[in-house]
């Protein structure tokens, strides 16, 4: 356990469900009278988390995430299995859990601080920092029952992280905070990790999991289907949640099989080596520099497609404005991302979408618009529609991936009619006269101007 923060071995949790409240009492009074139905929220779950690791936990509602965390922090006891936690743990599992609604914010800070193991003097020393982080002003001296959900989670998060925990557990609490507060929370996460702390983060926000976590697990029906790189886990999670029920069992096995792929093997399939080398070792000949062109080898090798439920996405590609297909782009030029939608069922309330991502899965941006804005109120079976997204390439040199999606009402249900993840890819070429760094090109044109030359300053500096 010296290198581990958490060790869960063969954890199972059983709840009993009763048709009537009196059945629970009857079973308590007469142990041999079984009135309840067993429901296993967790089934033989084993998990090890190293110190300093940031673990993302994703899964559909009812998959067992919250039950797992409750057992981890000790608010629930496992029916079977062993739990070992190495260090002080602080958790934000349910909004306002542990807060007395009749107490003021100040009183709750002292009350919860003591529950987390702080002494009175330690809480007093940290109070100003907690209040400043929560940033709820005079409401700190008002009863908590008067708080909005955002104010509630601000104060709860400030208290939970003030104890400098060895293990911090956060369950979707940040979803109620505004963007500025979420940024403060992420900075606090970084501080916890910098001092060697461990973080368990439950979220449905794919981008946040990919950015924040070093590893992720996918839970479903009380078991861990996959423990892997965050992007791989998020890809499989998205594929699972939108799959028809009759495909769920097969998809669950496909996801389990991903466990046997190393990260390098997975991304080797997903990212194609582009182009052929010239004799000098550079990609393509020099006469290609500064020009858009198409490389047939620059294609994703592991596109994830949802099971179509009314339409099929075909021929996704990028073209120039005059219709020439390309996948090596020139920064700051305009292009069109286009695909066709082949409808095999009648659908209404249709929306077409696209998304641009980095190789690591970071979502950079996209678009989604209703078909009726383009005078297409409904699509009939057999109809083929061409969709175009015109965009300006404001990305710095690198490789990027594209998603495509169609949603709408089919058979009385609003759902994805089809969706393809990493369905196309493109490269933005380097250019000598561009000065941008990182991902986004902010169209910066640096200038330097010598205002004066002071000989005396030069002599004094020596």
C-alpha positions in Angstrom: 0.0 0.0 0.0 3.0 2.3 0.2 2.5 3.4 -3.5 -1.3 3.1 -3.5 -3.8 5.6 -2.2 -6.7 3.3 -2.7 -7.1 -0.4 -2.9 -10.6 -2.0 -3.4 -10.6 -5.8 -3.7 -13.6 -7.7 -5.0 -16.1 -5.2 -3.7 -19.8 -6.0 -4.0 -22.8 -4.1 -2.6 -26.3 -5.5 -2.3 -29.4 -3.5 -1.6 -32.8 -4.9 -0.9 -35.9 -3.5 -2.5 -39.4 -3.9 -1.0 -42.8 -3.7 -2.6 -44.3 -2.2 0.6 -42.7 -0.5 3.7 -44.3 -3.2 6.0 -42.2 -5.9 4.3 -39.0 -4.2 5.5 -40.3 -4.3 9.1 -41.4 -7.9 8.8 -38.0 -9.0 7.6 -36.4 -7.1 10.5 -38.7 -8.8 13.1 -38.6 -12.2 11.4 -35.2 -12.8 9.9 -36.3 -16.0 8.2 -39.1 -14.1 6.4 -37.6 -12.9 3.1 -39.7 -10.1 1.7 -37.1 -8.1 -0.2 -35.6 -8.5 -3.6 -31.8 -8.3 -3.9 -30.3 -5.7 -6.1 -26.5 -5.8 -6.6 -25.3 -2.2 -7.2 -21.7 -3.4 -7.4 -20.5 -6.8 -8.4 -16.9 -7.9 -7.7 -15.3 -4.6 -8.4 -11.5 -4.3 -7.9 -9.7 -1.0 -8.2 -6.2 0.3 -7.3 -5.4 4.0 -7.5 -1.8 5.2 -7.1 -0.8 8.2 -5.1 -0.8 11.3 -7.2 -3.1 9.9 -9.8 -6.2 11.7 -11.1 -8.8 9.1 -11.9 -11.9 9.9 -13.9 -15.0 7.8 -13.4 -17.7 7.8 -16.1 -20.8 5.8 -16.6 -24.6 6.0 -17.1 -26.9 6.9 -14.3 -27.4 3.8 -12.2 -24.1 2.2 -13.2 -22.7 2.1 -9.6 -20.5 5.2 -9.6 -22.0 6.8 -6.5 -22.2 3.5 -4.6 -18.5 2.9 -5.3 -17.6 6.3 -4.0 -19.7 5.9 -0.9 -17.9 2.7 0.0 -14.6 4.4 -0.8 -15.2 7.3 1.6 -16.7 5.1 4.3 -20.3 6.3 4.3 -21.5 2.9 3.1 -20.2 -0.6 3.9 -19.6 -3.2 1.2 -21.5 -6.4 1.4 -18.4 -8.3 0.2 -14.8 -7.4 -0.4 -12.0 -5.4 1.2 -11.3 -1.6 1.3 -8.0 0.0 2.0 -7.5 3.8 2.0 -4.0 5.3 2.6 -4.3 8.9 3.8 -6.8 11.6 4.7 -9.8 11.6 2.4 -12.2 14.5 1.7 -15.3 14.1 -0.4 -17.9 16.2 -2.2 -20.4 13.5 -3.1 -23.8 15.0 -2.8 -24.6 18.7 -2.9 -24.8 20.0 0.7 -24.2 16.6 2.4 -23.0 17.3 5.9 -24.3 20.8 6.0 -27.0 21.8 8.4 -29.5 24.0 6.5 -30.4 25.9 9.7 -26.8 26.9 10.4 -25.1 29.9 8.8 -22.3 29.4 6.3 -19.8 30.4 9.0 -21.1 27.8 11.4 -21.1 25.1 8.8 -17.5 25.9 8.0 -16.5 25.2 11.6 -18.8 22.2 11.9 -17.6 20.5 8.7 -14.0 21.4 9.4 -14.2 19.5 12.7 -15.8 16.5 10.9 -12.8 16.5 8.5 -10.4 16.4 11.4 -9.3 20.0 11.8 -8.9 21.6 15.2 -10.7 24.8 16.1 -7.4 26.8 15.8 -6.7 25.3 12.4 -10.2 26.3 11.1 -9.8 29.8 12.4 -6.5 30.1 10.6 -8.0 28.9 7.3 -11.4 30.6 7.6 -10.4 33.8 5.6 -9.0 31.6 2.8 -12.2 29.4 2.7 -14.4 32.5 2.6 -12.4 34.1 -0.1 -12.5 31.0 -2.2 -16.2 30.5 -1.8 -16.8 34.2 -2.6 -20.3 34.4 -1.4 -20.0 37.8 0.4 -22.3 38.5 3.3 -24.2 35.3 2.8 -21.5 33.6 4.8 -23.4 34.7 7.9 -26.9 33.8 6.5 -28.6 30.3 7.0 -27.4 27.8 4.4 -31.1 27.1 3.5 -31.2 30.5 1.8 -28.3 29.7 -0.5 -28.6 29.0 -4.2 -27.2 25.7 -5.4 -24.2 27.5 -6.8 -23.4 29.2 -3.5 -23.9 25.9 -1.7 -21.3 24.1 -3.8 -18.9 27.0 -3.6 -18.8 26.8 0.2 -18.8 23.0 0.2 -15.9 22.8 -2.2 -13.9 25.4 -0.3 -14.3 23.5 2.9 -13.5 20.1 1.4 -10.3 21.2 -0.2 -9.1 23.4 2.7 -8.0 20.4 4.8 -5.3 19.6 2.2 -6.6 16.1 1.7 -4.4 13.2 0.5 -7.4 12.0 -1.5 -10.1 14.3 -2.9 -13.3 12.8 -4.2 -15.6 15.0 -6.3 -18.9 13.6 -7.7 -20.3 15.9 -10.4 -20.6 18.8 -7.9 -18.9 21.3 -10.2 -21.7 21.2 -12.8 -23.6 23.8 -10.9 -20.8 26.3 -10.7 -20.2 29.0 -13.3 -17.1 29.0 -15.6 -15.0 31.3 -13.4 -15.6 29.1 -10.3 -14.9 26.0 -12.2 -11.5 27.4 -13.3 -10.7 28.1 -9.6 -11.7 24.5 -8.8 -9.4 23.1 -11.5 -6.6 25.3 -10.1 -7.2 23.8 -6.7 -7.1 20.3 -8.3 -3.7 21.2 -9.7 -2.5 22.3 -6.2 -3.8 19.0 -4.6 -1.9 17.0 -7.3 1.2 19.1 -7.0 1.7 18.1 -3.4 1.2 14.4 -4.3 -2.5 14.2 -3.6 -4.9 11.8 -5.4 -8.1 12.9 -7.1 -11.2 10.9 -8.0 -13.4 12.8 -10.4 -16.9 11.7 -11.5 -18.3 13.6 -14.4 -20.3 13.3 -17.6 -18.3 16.1 -19.2 -16.1 14.3 -21.7 -13.7 17.3 -22.3 -13.1 17.8 -18.6 -12.3 14.1 -18.0 -9.8 14.1 -21.0 -8.1 17.3 -19.8 -8.0 16.6 -16.1 -7.4 12.9 -15.6 -4.4 10.7 -16.1 -6.6 7.6 -16.2 -10.3 6.8 -16.4 -12.7 3.9 -15.7 -16.0 3.2 -17.4 -18.7 1.6 -15.1 -21.8 -0.1 -16.2 -24.3 -2.3 -14.4 -22.2 -2.4 -11.3 -18.9 -3.4 -12.9 -15.8 -1.7 -14.3 -15.9 -2.4 -18.0 -12.8 -0.5 -18.9 -9.8 1.1 -17.2 -7.6 2.9 -19.7 -6.5 6.2 -21.2 -9.2 8.9 -20.7 -9.8 9.4 -24.4 -10.2 5.7 -25.0 -12.6 5.4 -22.1 -14.7 8.5 -23.2 -14.9 7.1 -26.8 -16.2 3.8 -25.6 -18.6 5.5 -23.1 -20.2 7.6 -25.8 -20.6 4.6 -28.0 -22.3 2.7 -25.1 -24.8 5.3 -24.0 -26.3 5.9 -27.4 -26.5 2.2 -28.5 -29.8 0.5 -28.9 -30.7 -1.9 -26.1 -30.4 -4.9 -28.3 -26.8 -4.1 -29.0 -25.8 -3.4 -25.4 -24.5 -6.8 -24.5 -22.3 -7.1 -27.6 -20.9 -3.6 -27.1 -20.1 -4.3 -23.5 -17.9 -7.2 -24.6 -16.2 -5.0 -27.3 -15.4 -2.5 -24.6 -14.0 -5.1 -22.3 -11.7 -6.2 -25.2 -10.2 -2.7 -25.4 -8.6 -3.4 -22.0 -6.1 -5.7 -23.7 -4.8 -2.9 -26.0 -2.0 -0.7 -24.8 -2.4 3.0 -25.2 0.2 3.0 -28.0 -1.6 0.2 -29.8 -4.9 1.9 -29.6 -3.6 5.3 -30.9 -1.5 3.5 -33.5 -4.7 2.3 -35.0 -6.4 5.7 -34.5 -3.7 7.9 -36.0 -2.3 7.2 -39.4 1.3 8.0 -40.3 0.9 10.6 -42.9 2.5 10.9 -46.2 5.5 9.4 -47.8 9.0 10.6 -47.1 11.1 12.3 -49.7 14.7 11.4 -50.1 15.6 14.2 -47.6 13.3 12.7 -45.0 10.7 15.5 -45.1 7.0 14.8 -45.6 6.3 15.3 -49.3 8.3 17.5 -51.7 9.0 21.1 -51.0 6.7 22.3 -53.8 3.8 21.2 -51.6 4.6 23.8 -49.0 1.9 26.4 -48.6 -0.6 24.6 -50.8 -3.6 22.5 -49.8 -3.5 18.9 -51.0 -5.1 15.5 -50.3 -3.1 12.6 -48.9 -5.1 9.3 -49.2 -3.0 7.8 -46.3 -4.1 10.5 -43.9 -7.2 8.7 -42.6 -8.3 7.6 -39.2 -7.8 3.9 -38.6 -10.3 3.4 -35.7 -13.4 5.4 -36.4 -16.1 4.7 -33.8 -19.6 4.7 -35.3 -22.8 4.5 -33.4 -25.4 2.0 -34.5 -27.5 3.9 -37.1 -31.1 4.5 -36.0 -32.6 6.3 -38.9 -29.8 7.7 -41.0 -26.3 6.9 -42.2 -23.4 9.4 -42.5 -21.5 8.9 -45.7 -18.5 10.6 -47.4 -17.2 12.9 -44.7 -14.5 15.1 -46.1 -12.9 18.6 -46.2 -12.9 20.6 -49.4 -11.6 23.9 -50.6 -14.3 26.5 -51.4 -14.2 25.4 -55.1 -14.9 21.8 -54.1 -11.5 20.1 -54.3 -11.0 17.5 -51.5 -8.0 18.2 -49.2 -6.8 17.1 -45.8 -3.5 19.1 -45.6 -4.7 22.6 -44.8 -3.1 26.0 -44.8 -3.7 28.1 -41.7 -6.1 31.1 -42.0 -7.6 29.8 -45.2 -11.3 28.9 -45.5 -12.6 25.4 -46.1 -15.8 23.3 -46.1 -16.4 20.2 -43.9 -19.1 18.2 -45.6 -20.8 14.9 -45.4 -24.0 13.3 -46.7 -26.9 11.9 -44.7 -28.7 8.9 -46.1 -32.0 8.6 -44.4 -33.5 5.1 -44.2 -36.3 6.1 -41.8 -38.6 9.1 -41.8 -37.4 11.6 -39.2 -38.3 15.1 -37.9 -36.6 17.8 -35.7 -33.4 17.0 -37.4 -30.1 18.6 -36.3 -26.7 18.2 -38.1 -23.5 18.6 -36.1 -19.7 18.5 -36.3 -16.8 18.7 -33.9 -13.0 19.3 -34.1 -10.7 17.7 -31.6 -7.0 17.3 -30.9 -5.2 13.9 -31.1 -5.6 13.7 -27.3 -9.4 14.1 -27.6 -9.6 17.7 -26.4 -12.8 19.2 -28.0 -11.8 22.5 -29.7 -15.2 23.5 -31.1 -17.9 22.6 -33.6 -21.4 23.5 -34.7 -24.9 22.1 -34.5 -27.9 23.5 -36.4 -31.5 22.5 -37.0 -32.3 21.3 -40.5 -35.5 23.5 -40.5 -33.3 26.5 -40.6 -32.3 25.3 -44.0 -36.0 24.7 -44.9 -35.8 21.0 -44.2 -38.6 20.3 -41.8 -38.7 16.5 -42.2 -36.7 13.8 -44.0 -38.4 10.8 -45.6 -36.9 7.4 -46.0 -34.7 7.2 -49.1 -33.8 10.9 -48.9 -30.1 11.9 -49.2 -29.0 15.3 -47.8 -25.7 17.0 -48.2 -24.5 19.0 -45.2 -21.8 21.7 -45.4 -19.9 23.5 -42.6 -17.8 26.4 -43.8 -15.0 27.3 -41.5 -11.8 29.3 -41.3 -8.8 27.3 -40.2 -7.5 29.2 -37.2 -5.5 26.3 -35.8 -1.7 26.1 -35.5 0.2 23.3 -37.2 -0.8 19.9 -36.0 -3.1 16.9 -36.6 -6.8 17.2 -35.8 -9.8 14.9 -35.9 -13.5 15.4 -36.9 -16.7 14.1 -35.6 -20.1 14.1 -37.4 -23.5 13.6 -36.0 -27.2 13.6 -36.9 -29.9 13.7 -34.3 -33.7 13.9 -34.6 -37.0 12.2 -33.8 -37.5 8.8 -35.2 -40.1 6.2 -34.1 -41.3 8.8 -31.6 -38.0 9.2 -29.8 -35.4 12.0 -30.0 -32.0 10.4 -30.4 -28.9 10.2 -32.4 -29.8 9.0 -35.9 -26.1 8.4 -36.5 -22.9 9.6 -35.1 -19.3 8.9 -36.0 -16.3 9.8 -33.8 -12.9 10.4 -35.4 -14.5 9.9 -38.8 -12.0 12.2 -40.6 -8.7 13.9 -39.9 -6.6 16.7 -41.2 -3.2 18.3 -40.8 -2.5 22.0 -40.6 0.8 22.6 -42.3 3.6 24.6 -40.8 4.4 28.0 -42.3 7.4 30.1 -42.0 5.6 33.4 -41.6 3.3 32.3 -38.7 4.3 33.0 -35.1 1.5 31.3 -33.1 2.0 28.6 -30.5 -0.1 25.9 -28.8 -3.4 25.1 -30.6 -5.4 28.2 -31.6 -4.1 30.8 -34.0 -5.2 34.1 -32.6 -3.9 35.9 -35.8 -1.2 37.6 -33.8 1.2 39.7 -35.8 4.1 40.7 -33.5 5.9 44.0 -33.9 9.0 45.4 -32.3 9.9 49.0 -32.2 13.1 50.6 -30.7 11.8 53.7 -29.0 15.2 55.2 -28.0 18.8 54.4 -27.3 20.2 55.7 -24.0 24.0 55.3 -23.7 23.9 56.2 -20.0 21.5 53.3 -19.2 23.9 51.0 -21.0 26.9 52.1 -19.0 24.9 51.8 -15.7 23.9 48.3 -16.5 27.5 47.3 -16.8 
